[in-house]
Amino acid sequence: MLSPLQLRALAHVTLIEAWRQRLWLVIALAAAGLVLAAPNLAAIDQSAKLKLAVVAVGAVTGFVVVLLALLVGAGQLRRDLDSRFAITLFSKPIGRLAYVFGRWLGVLIGLFAATVVLAAAGTAVIAWQFHGLPAIRSTVAPAQWQALSALGEVTPSPEEARGKYLSANGAPGNGSRWVFTGLPTGRDLELLVKVRINGPDMMEQTRACMVELTAWAGVSGSPRQLELAPGSPYGGAPHNRELPPGRLFLIDRDESHRDLGVDYCRLRLPSSSVSENGVSTVQLVRLEQSPILLLSADSTLVARDGGSYVLNLVRGGLISLAAAGLLAAFTLLLSAASNLGVTLLGGLTLYFAGNALWTVDDSLTYEHPSQAIARLLSLAKLALPDFDRFTVSTQIAAGHVIGWNEVGAAWGYYGIYTLLFLGIAWFALARKEL
């Protein structure tokens, strides 16, 4: 039986022992390193430097949390077994199941405290260095996507084309329409546009194209030219031309460009272009002969305020905490069955293997292994936890919102492994002769 009093007592003891072992020095040194290293970050411009700073904070926080997850619980459990203190401990009314879960809970609370301290230090450094915090945006994808010909013919794109590119070439005037639903009403929104651009042949590289962007409320109405939002990274200005409203130059951006603040052309979507039931239609028309536009369902997105940077950082920390809790449970399992050296090696192996599952995909896709090896790799892909499943630092650096649904998905995914490892740890400890 799991007694709340026993869990609290063991968690408290775990935290006290970690404090006495001066593990807090690791956190303090990491926070000091962030403060000292921030002014020395080098990048081509301020936006790239800001992204680098966000990724650096996430990397340092992740490293410290993983290190503590591997060391704290496993070291304390192994010490209890090696010093024979467990005989005294289990002679009292403390079950081995409560011991395992109590130790794990104590480690998790300590990891949460470390995450808060390092996230606070990183936020303070970013705010001081850049005189503000990154903007976080929540995006709305279009509900419908339609291809537009130069003659004005509209063709709904098939479902299988969603996520793929359709080319707009030939005579000027063709393009695409996107219908958005469920938009907020009564206030201006931000439209994000990113397209792929190719030249007419391989010998002539074209990386920019003039387009016209309009929008109207509902699915039919009077088109209204859209204006660039203040601070948009490009659109007309790089070519030093005075363009009328609604016309701008788009620059080629592929899938690797995901930063909502830098890699998308940002336009103002006025409230008058959104109907009372939250529907808006956006149209893009190609105005040049040579460039070929590669359009997709997500070439345009509507952006909303994604909440404060601090709140998104907290949600990202909770996702990282779920992965660290899995590692803590796995090392508790190994320490109940073997020595500390094997435990640390096994924990690091699981962590690095879980971060390298992409190599398994590459091997299965491109190397064409034998049937036996392919089955083994497929089994490993299913059995190993994927530590790259939730890319917290990358999302925050790119300005993407981290929702509570992602937090729940992370705890659900990693929680299954955690409960499995804790259950096996309890079984190993229960079978162990003290």
PyMOL commands that set and color helices and strands:
alter all, ss='L'
color gray80, all
select helices_A, chain A and resi 4-20+24-40+46-82+85-91+96-130+159-161+237-239+271-273+309-337+340-354+357-366+371-383+392-397+404-431
alter helices_A, ss='H'
color red, helices_A
select strands_A, chain A and resi 137-140+144-148+154-156+166-168+175-180+189-193+196-198+208-217+224-225+227-228+247-251+265-269+280-286+292-295+300-305
alter strands_A, ss='S'
color yellow, strands_A
deselect
rebuild
show_as cartoon
